[in-house]
Amino acid sequence: MKNFKLDNEKKVTSGFKAPEGYFDNFTDKVMKQLPEKETKVVPLYKSVQKWYGGVAAILVILFGVGLFFKLNTSGDEIVQPDASTIENYLVYQSDITNEDLYQSLNESDIEILEENIQISNEAIENYIAYENEYEYYIND
């Protein structure tokens, strides 16, 4: 590729030229053509007062909502769900498997479950005998 130097190349002139001394008194001409009208000065503090009112209203609303929730929820009373609620939650949650439940229990939990749950041998035998039927009803 051929070296290109901008300083050595021929310059292109535009066809437009400003008359001599045109910009010397340009500002005076423009100012004479403008109407002489007093400009109204709006102080900055008046527009800021509107913002103060809006910010104050938002802060009062936020404080009121926070206070409302704080008064409705007391930290002293923690309501524990009853056993049937927990059981229903575990039954209807499809992503919780028996293995997940087993891994979350420790030895003392298992001992408590063995003491509280009393299943007869006959019930266990019936479950094992009809296990396939239970699965059939659950899947349908």
N, C-alpha and C positions, 0 to 999 in steps of 0.2 A: 504494500500500500504506500502511496505517495505521502510524504510528510506535508502536513498542512499547518501553516503559520498564519494566524489571523492578522497580524500586523503587516505582513507582506502582501496580502490580497487586496484587490481593488474594492473600495467601499461603495455601497449602493446608497444613493441619496434619495430621500423621500421627496415628493413633489410639493410638499407644504413647507412654508416658512412663515414665521411670525414677523410682523412689521417691526422695524427698528423702534425701540423704546416702548413697545406695547405693554410689557409687564412692569414698567417703571411706575406707572400710575394706575395700574389695574385695580388695586384694592380701593383706591379713592373712588373710582368710577362705580364699583359694585356697591360700596357703602352709600353713595348718593342715591342709587336706585332703590335701595331697601327703604320700606316705610319706617318712619321714626315712631316707634311704638315702645312704650315702657314694658319691660319684661316683668312678669309677676314672679316674685321669689317665694318659693314654698319652703318653709323651714323644715329641716330634716326631723326635728323632734316631734312634729305633728304626725308624720307617717310612722314613726317609731311607737307612738302611743297606741296605735291600732294593733301593732304587733304585741305589745305588752298585754293588752286586753285578751287577745287570742291565746297567748301562751298561758296567762293566768287561768283562763277558763279550762284549758286542757289539763293543767296541773291539778285544778280542783276536781275535775272529773276522774283523773287517774287516782288521786288520793282517796276519793269516795269509793271507787270500785275496790281498791286495795283494802280499805277499811271494812267494806261489806264482806269480802271474802275472809278476812281475818276474824271477824266477829262470828261468822257462820261456822268456821272450822276451828274448834278448840284443840289444842295439842294434847290435852289431858285424856280425852276419850278416844281410844282407837277401837273401832268396831271390828271385831273378828267375825268372819263368816262362819255360819254353823256348818255342821258336818254334811248335811244334805246339799247345801250350796256348793261346797267343795267337790262332793261326789258328782253332782250334775256337771260341773265345770270340767272335771276330768273325763267324764263319759263322753261329752259332746265335743271335746277338742280332738280333732282327727290327727293332729301332728304329734300328740303325746302317745308314746308306746309304753308297753309294760316294762321294757328294758329301761326306758327313761325314768320311770317311777322307781324301779328297783335300784338304779344307780344313785338316786337321791336319798334313799333311806340309809340310816346307819343302824348299828346293832340294837341300840335301845329302842328305836322305832319299830324294828321287827319284833322284838320281845313284847312290846305293848300291843302290837297287832295280833300276835299269837294268843295273848291273854284275852283280848276283847272279842275276837272273832271265834265263834264256836260253831264249827261245821261238823255234822255227823259223818261217819264213814259211809252211810247209805247215800247221802247227798253227793259225796265225792264220786262214788261208784256210778250213780245215775248221770252225773256230768260226763264222766269218761265214756259211758255207754252211748250217750246221745250227743257227743261232742260234734259230730259231723252235721247233725240236724240243727244244732245251734248256729253253726257257721252258715248253713243254708238260709236260715231265717234272717240272719244279720245282713247277708249280702243281697237279699231281695229287697 
